[in-house]
Amino acid sequence: MLWNVIHIIDIVLWVIMAASVSYVVFFAIISLFYEKDDFASTHASSLQHYRERKFLVLYPAYHEDEVIINSVDKFLYQDYPTSKYQLVVISDHMSDETNRLLSTFPITLLRPTFEKSSKAKAMQYAVKMMEEGGCTVAGGYDNVVILDADNVVYPDFLQKLNILCNAGYNAVQCHRCAKNSNNDVAMLDGASEEINNTIFRKAHNRLGLSSALIGSGMCFTYDLFKQNVFMLSTAGEDREMEALLLRQEVFIKYAAEIHVFDEKVSSQDNFQRQRMRWMTAQVQSLLRQLPQIPSAIIHGNLNFIDKTIQQALIPRSILIVLIAFFAILTTITVPTWCEKWWMLLAALAISLYIAIPSQLRSRSLFGKILSVPGLVFRMLKNLFHIDRKNTDFLHTTHNSK
């Protein structure tokens, strides 16, 4: 009797994990499908309605003294008319010295002090201040760009965004990629981001589904952003924004050719803090979206349904460790049960290999796999501290200059 119960538990656990693995496998395979030069065709389409759109570029910066100066300095090398964009830094709890240096740049510097800071509040504050007379771009803005304080872009960043905006895309997620790989944690974090880009962005667009948002490297039409930004209330503002857009059936375009370089976490403490914020946001998003699923089904809103499924997925790194653990455990204790676990582990490993861009598939990267169990242990510790009602912002520190 006891063994029957254990066997049922074994099967239930396998089915739960197999559901998450199947999602990853499916979209990893979709990512292999041939795609024509989408940007070139989009460029040709945009030429029919070409104009230099006016951009509001927001850099929310909370305790980001280490990185914000470098990011702003590099952004100002844009090959785009300075009269067509306004760069705004929302300096929240940064030092007087940092603010003094920022004030020497041709930017707009806002200095709010929130009792409880969040990226959503910073963006809301910026829009309000620009609406109340802070706009220096003649005729107002066409689009809003959101960047993190550590984000660095190429000089053609706004030019390329302008092409997609002229082609009619109201929401664009750029290709966020690593600007550092200085240790095991940073390299694995960068690889994980690229896997997300493949599965949740590139592959989704190839099926005609919306890309997932990341939180930075995002561009929206100004009216659309203004309409939704004041509805954001949690530290998972990107997930909130995405759900709002999908409910409104706004398609999110993934721009693989527009790179936004992002600093990857370099310490296990920062990794744990970052994943704590992400996991909390994932749980909050799932609980918020589940009640809206019946309506999404009735209206055939596949993007919203897909997004809700994403929130229910088990994080990949946890999947790898748990599936490997059960594969080894059943091999030792009940060998007849182990085959399904090894097959599941192989399917997940192959799909993740496919999802990693070829230029990152190196012996050095795969040599970092031994660091995964320790990082997963920290993620599992987070499970005991998730508060679905908590909306406090958990800041991740940076080291780049």
N, C-alpha and C positions, 0 to 999 in steps of 0.2 A: 504493500500500500504506500509506504513512504517513498519507494523508488518511482512509483507512478506519479506521485505529486511532484517529485523532483524533475521527472521527465517532462511533465506539463509545464513547469516553470522554465525549463531549458528551452522548450519550443516557443513559449510566449516571448521570452527574451530575444530569441533568434528572430522571430517575426517582427518585433518592434524595431530591432536594429536593421533588419533587412529592408524595412520600409525606407529608412533614411539612406541606406546604401543604394537602393534602386533609383532614388531620385538623382543621386550623384552620378551613377552609371549612365542613366538615360541622357542627361544633359552633357556629360563628357563625350558620349558618342555623337550627339547632335553637333558639338563643336567641331567635329572632324569634317562635316559636310562642306563642300566647296562653296565659297562665296565670292562673287565678282567684286571688283574694286568699288566698294560701296561709296567711299569718300569721293572718288573721281566722278561717279555718276551724280552724287549729291551736289558736287561743285558745279557741274554742268547745269543742273536744275536750278541752282541758286542764282546763276548768272542772268536768268530770265527776269528775276525780281531783285537784282543786286542793289544794295545800298549799304553804306557804312552805318551800322546800327549803334545806338548809344548804350554803353554798358555802365552799370553801377557795380563796382567790384568791392566786396566786403571781406575784410580780414578780422573776424572776431578773435580777440587775443586776451586770454585770461592767464596771468602770471607767465607770459611767454617772452620774457626779456632775453632769453638765450638765443632765440631764433628769428624774432619778428623783423629786426633791422635788416638782416641778410635777405629775407624773403621779399620785403618791400623794395629794397634796392634793386634786386634782380628783376622784379616785375616791371619796374619803370623803364626797362629797355625794350618795351613792346614796339613792334613795327606796326603801329596803329596810331592814327591821329590823336594827340593828347586832348583835343577838344571833344573827342567822341567817347571818352570814358572818365570816370571819377573813381579814384581809389580811396576807400574809407577804412581806416583802422579803428576798431572799437577797443580801446585800451582799458581793460578792466583789471584793476589791482596790479598794474605794472609800475615800475619805479619812476621817479622823477627824471632820472638820467635817461632812461629809455624813451620817455615821452619827449624830453628835450631833443634827443637825436631824431625822433620821428617828426618833430615839428620843423626840422630843416628840409624835409622832403616836400615835393609838390603834391601833397595828399591832404585829405580831410581827416583830422584826428579828433575822435570823440572819446570822452573820458567819463563814462558812467561809473557809479559805484553801487552795485547791487548788494542787498543784504544776503541774498542767496543767488550766486551767479549761475548762469547757464548760457549756452550758445544761442538757444532760442530767444532768451531775453535780449542778448546783444544784438541779434538781427532785428528784432522788433524795435529796439531803441533806435537803431540806425535808420530804418525806414521812416520812423516817426520824425526824426530830426531832419532827414532829407526832405520830407513832405512839408516841414515847417519852415523851409527856407534855406536849407543847406545845399540844395542842388546847384551845381556850377555848370551843368551841361545844358546848353540851350535846347529848349523844347522838351526837357524831361528825358526819362530813360525808356529804352525799349526792353532791355534785359538786365537781369541781376546775376552776378557770378559770386559763388561762395567758395572761399579758400580758407584752409587752416593756416595758423600762424607759421607753421614750418614748411608750407608748400612752396615749391619753386617751379616756375614754368619757363618754357622757351619763348623767345621774342615773337614768334608767330602764333602764340596762344590765342589772342583775341581775333586775329585774322581768320584762323581756322574755325573758331566758334561762330564768327560772323557768317561763314559759309553755311553752316548747319542751321543757324537761325533764319537766314534768308530762304533756306530750302523748306521752311515751315515747321521745324521742330520746336515745340514749346517747352520741352524739358530735355536736358542733355546731361548725361553723366560721362565725364571724361575718364581717361585711362590713368588711374592713380597707380603709381609704381614706386618702388623703393629707391631712395637716394643714398642709402647706406647699407652695408652688409658687413659691419665691422666685427661681428661675433656670431656665435651659434644662434642666439635668440633672434637677432636682427635678420639673419639669413632665412630662418624658418618663417618669421613673420612676413617677410617679403614674398616668399614662395606661397604662403597661405593666401596673401592678397591676390596674387596672380591666378591661383586656383579659383578664387571667388570671381575674378574678372571673367574667367573662361566659362564657369558654370552658370553664374547668376546674371551675367551681362551679355557676353558674346553669344553664347548658345541660346539664350532666351530671345535675343533680337533675331537670330536666324530662324526661329520658329514663329516670328511675328509677335512675340510677347515682350512686355516692357522689361527694360534693364532694372536691376536693383540700384538704389542710391547708396552712396558710401558716406556722405557727410561733408565731403569737400570735393573740389573739382566739379561742382555742379553749376548749371546755368538754366535759368527759367525766364520766360517772358515776365516783364515787370508786373503787369497786372495780375498774372497768375500767382506770382510769388506773394505780392501784397495781399491778395485774397486769402491765402492760406497760412502765411507765417504767423499771424496773430492767433491762430488756433493751436499752435504748438505749446505744450506745457510740461514735457518731460525732458530728461537728459538724452533720450533716444530720439532727438528731433528729426533725424534723417528717416527713421522708420515711420514716424508720424507723418512727415511730409509725403513720403511715398504712398502710404495708405490713403491719404487724402486725395492725392492725384489719381490713384487708381480707381477710387470710388467715383471720381469725376470723369473717368475713362480718358485720362490724358496719357498718351504714349510717351515713354521715357526712352530716348535714344542713347545707345552706348557708343561713344566716340573713341574707338580703340587707337586712332591715330593722333589724338590730342593728349599729350602726356602731362601729368601733374606729379611732380616728384615729392614724395612724402617720407618723412623720417620714421623709420621703423624702431620699435622699442628695443633697447639694448640690454635691459636687465630683467631678471625674472620677477622682481617686485613690480616693475612697470607693466610687464606682461600680465601679471595677475590682476593689477588694478584696471588695466584696459579691458581685459576679458570680463571682469566683474561688471563693468559698465555695459558691455555688449550683451552679456547674458541677462542682466536685469532688464535691459531694453527689449530683448527678445521675448521674455516672459510677459512683460507689460503689453507688448504689441499683440502677442497671441491672444491674451485675455480680452483685449480691446476689440480685436477683429472677429473673434469667433461668433459673437452674437449677430454680426452682420452677414455671415455666410449664407443663411437662407435667402436673403434679399439678393445677394450676388449671384446665387444659383438661378433664381427666378429671372433675373435680368441678363443672364449669360455673361457675367463679368469674369472671364477666365483669368485676367490678370490679378484681380483681387483674390480670387480663390487660390491661385498659385502662390501669391505672396503670403497668405495665411498658412499654407502648407509649409513654406519655407521657415516660418517662425516655429513650427512644430518639429523641425529636424533636429536630431542630436548633433552637436558640434563634431566636426570630422576627426579632430585629434582625440577626442574622447572615444569616438567610435573605434578608431584604430587600436587604442590600448585595450578597450573592453573586449572587442572581438578577438584580439590576440590572446588575451587572458583566458577567455572561455575556450578558445581552440586548444590551448595548451592544457588547461584543466581537464577538459573532456578526453583529450588524448591520453592523459595519465590515468584518469579514473574510470571512464566508460568509453573506450575507443570507438565503439559502434555509433556514438553520438557526435564524434568530432568532425566527420567529413563535411557536414553542412557549414560548420564554423570556418574551416579552412577555405572552403569555396567562397564564403562571404568575404573573408579577409583578402583573398586573391582578387575578387571582383573590385573591391574598394581600392586596393593597391594599384591595379591596372588603370582604373578610371582616374585616380589622382595623378598617375604618371602621364596619362594623356592630357590632363588639364594643365600641367606645368608646361609653360612655353619651352620650346626646344633649346633655346639659348641658356635656360637656367638648369637644364638637366645635366648636372655635373657630378663627378665623384665627390667633390667637396660638399655639395648640398646633401647628397644621400648619406654622407658620413656624419651629418648632424642629427640623424634620426635617433641616435642614442639620447639626445637631449629631450626628446618628445615626452617620455614617461614622467620626467620631473615637472615639465610644464603642465601636463595633463593633471598631475596630482594637485597642482595649485588651482587649476580650473575646477576640479572636483571639490576642493575646499570652498570655493566660491558658492557652490550650490547650497551650502548651509547658511549663507549670509544674504541670499537674494530676498529683497523686500519689494514685492510687486507694487506697493504703494509709495515707495521712495522715489522722489523726483530730484534728489540732490545730484549735482554735477560732480563726477569723480575725475579730477584733473590728472592727465598723464604728463609727466615732466619730460623735457627734451634736453639734449646735450649739444646739439649742433650750434655752430656759430656762423 
